[in-house]
Amino acid sequence: MTPTRTPEARQSPGETGVGSVFVSNYPPYGVWQRDMVPEVEKALQAQPTAGATLGLYVHIPFCRLRCKFCYFKVYTDKDSAQVAEYLKALAREVEMYGALPAVAGRPLKFIYFGGGTPSFISSRQLRALVTRMKAAIPWSGAEEVSFECEPGTLTRSKLASIRDIGVTRLSLGVEHFDDGILKENGRAHLSAEIDRCMPWIDELGFDQLNIDLIAGMVGETWETWKTAVARTIALDPDSVTIYQMELPYNTVYSRHLLGGAMRQPVAGWEQKREWHDYAIETMAAAGYAINSAYTMVKKGTRRPFVYRDAVWHGTDMIGAGVASFSHMSGVHFQNTAEWGAYLAAVRDGRLPIDRAFRTSRDERLVRELILQLKLGRITTRYFRDKFGVDILERFRPAFDRLEKRGMLSRTRAAVELSRAGLLQVDSLLPEFYAASYRQARYT
């Protein structure tokens, strides 16, 4: 994994360059180090920070096809025996965590099944995995259990199994409804499979349904985007997550773009923001409200993103599975991204951790600040109470620059992003980085 955070990727206007834009953590992953892995052992053997919540992320890295814009650790070539071997290792990893002082006896605030495609595995495999994980770290008090799905992998019986294991929030990876765009971008499903599974989802009565969309997929036009927004609203989900397509280095499209082999142009950032803004306006008129830079939530929906809010407020989190990320008592760490190394470590009774980073108090402050800015509004009191810092003074130069650009406004009580700021929030966040991290390799 060698992509870099490039100036081309960070800039607000212009073409979509190759490089990571979306910010999910701080300090950047590129500064995490193998020689800091012993810090993880210290954190896991110690009692947790008083009052800290705990979550569990479970990585299911299998997909029917690899999307041409995908940069996650996924596999499309594993046979049934390899899938079964991985799931056994995944359960064993969670069992190892469950026995450690930092985890044992702590209630889980949330569980998140991500991928890849969690709905790729069979109902029998899912039930067996969950039975072992629940025995290791009980789920009974969890506020949210989220599960990502790809429409073409769903049957009514599989959805019933997903519901039976306690899933409260189903996230459906629709991305688009136009079959030509879905095919061009390498999606495994077509629109008919979306239509087929929706009655089952409605019938089974999940607490919340989220639908994912991507603005700026290759082949997008104003006509296709307006249709996608209209069809999303017609499905009446509880929330909609809208991403603007980016091109990290390890994607098919990035290789094509760098090699001069792109058959169609990639929409620029200004165009993607216009499409995103249209979706916000249209969904607002249909009864949805802005919940973050990426999410619209139906008014009246109860606690729609427990996982997201906990992560953005500094929760402890175990990330189980190949390449998964964790955070415990101020220490970031990531599992190995290599299939064989992951399985071998767990088989030998070792946690498969590859790199780590112990954060300072100031780095934890910056992390929460930049992640919570994605909500569109932060209060100064929160950071004063938790970190003893007046963020308006501590980050005055960055706030001054962004306010001059019309990206945000300030009062003594809060900082609020403008619509323009919200639509390009990830490109703004490096303004708050320590100088030593501004040119760091992001991943």
Buried (B, 14 or more C-beta within 10 A) or exposed (E): BEBBBBEEBBBBEEBBBBBBBBBBBBBBBBBBEEEBBEBBBEBBEEEBBEEBBBBBBBBBBBBEBBBBBBBBBBBBEBEEEBBBBBBBBBBBBBBBBBEBEBBEEBEBBBBBBBBBBBBBBBBEBBEBBBEBBBEBBBBEEBBBBBBBBBBBBBEBEBBEBBBEBBBBBBBBBBBBBBEEBBEBBBBBBBBEBBEBBBEBBEEBEBBBBBBBBBBBBBBBEEEBBBBBBEBBBEBEBBBBBBBBBBBBBBBBBBBBBEEEEBEEEBBBBEBBBBBBBBBBEBBEEBEBBBBBBBBBBBEEBEEBBBBBBBBBEBBBBBBBBBBBBBBBBBBBBBBBBBBEBBBBBBEEEEBBBBBBBBBEEEBBBBBBBBBBBBBBBBBBEBBEEEBEBEBBEBBEEBBEEBBEBEBBBBEEEBBBBBBBBBBBBBBBBBBBBEEEBEBBBBB
